[in-house]
Every structure is written in C-alpha cells, then in structure tokens.
Amino acid sequence: MHYFLTTILLAVTSLPIVLADFTIYIGKTNDITDVGVTFSSTELQVHDHAPLSCSDMGHVVSISASSNNDASKGRWACDGCSAEAVRDWNISRFEMYNRNDAVGHSTDHPIPLFKKATGAVTLYRTVNGNYDMRDIRNNFLGTCSRPRHPQEMDCWQLISASFLTHVFTCTSDLTPNKGLWIPD
C-alpha cells in the first residue's frame, strides 16, 4: 500500500504546470499640438502572441499610464520609463493594476487585466537582466524578459497608440483576459 501511494504522489507532483506566454507592448501617440496645448499619451497593451500587426493593435483595449507612477488604484506604473524611445527604457520596476475592475472600471462589466485577479502584477529586474513577476502579496507568478530586437511598429492610421514597441515577453500561468479583445 505504501509503495502504491508513493507512486501516485510522485506521479501527481511530477505533472508539469502549464505555462503560457504573453507579451506586453507600449504605445506612444504622436504629440498633438493645438493652440498652445500639447498632448502625448503612453498606453500599455497585453497580447497573447508576437509579432503583432496594426490590426492586432486596434483590437485590444489599451491601458493608460498612471499620472503619479502608482498603479495601486489603476492603470500601470514604471521605474525607468522616460521620454526616450521605449526600446531604450532602463526599466527596474513595471507594475500593472490587476484587480477585478482593472479594465472597464467605469462600465457595468469590469474585468481584471488577466484571467485571475492578483491585485497587481509587478515585474522586478533581477541581477541577470530578466524580470521576476510578482503579485500584490509578493508571490512569484512567472518571469519576463526584454526582447533584444523589439518589434516596433508605426500604425499611423490608428489615433490611440500610433507607435507600438514590444517591451516584455512573459511566461506565467497568468493569461490575458479574453475581454481585452475588441471584436470587429
């Protein structure tokens, strides 16, 4: 009996955890100047694949950056994001709000950014240059890396986030919420 239970226990614990890949892109709109007013926006998009097309970009909900670099109440925040080109950002912390109302919080049917609400999803740069992904309680969720040659695309025909750069590729059991995709 002991041998049988040990065999079952070993078989169950050796089952692989299925991990999914997702990508994070950052879009920057071109500056729009109108009688002394300059507007520029930086937006995040989470995708379940890469590379993207302009059509992909136009069918995903974009999340705006936090105005005070704090994603605890919504949006996203970053240490190391600057006015430079996105591919040149020296990111040490990248935080995304991921409560049940992360997307569409002003609608009747808000959703988390990922299938599972974790409060936050924060990427911290490690000594080897990759990123650990952690939830709001500092539980490990997965890993991310920066692409060496990120995809950069100019989708001038779309007003929101007209220039998009691939910033992270992540592996985790988190998957992007299907509600992020906007049907045709």
Disulfide bonds with the S-S distance in Angstrom:
Cys54-Cys155 1.90
Cys78-Cys81 1.86
Cys144-Cys170 2.08
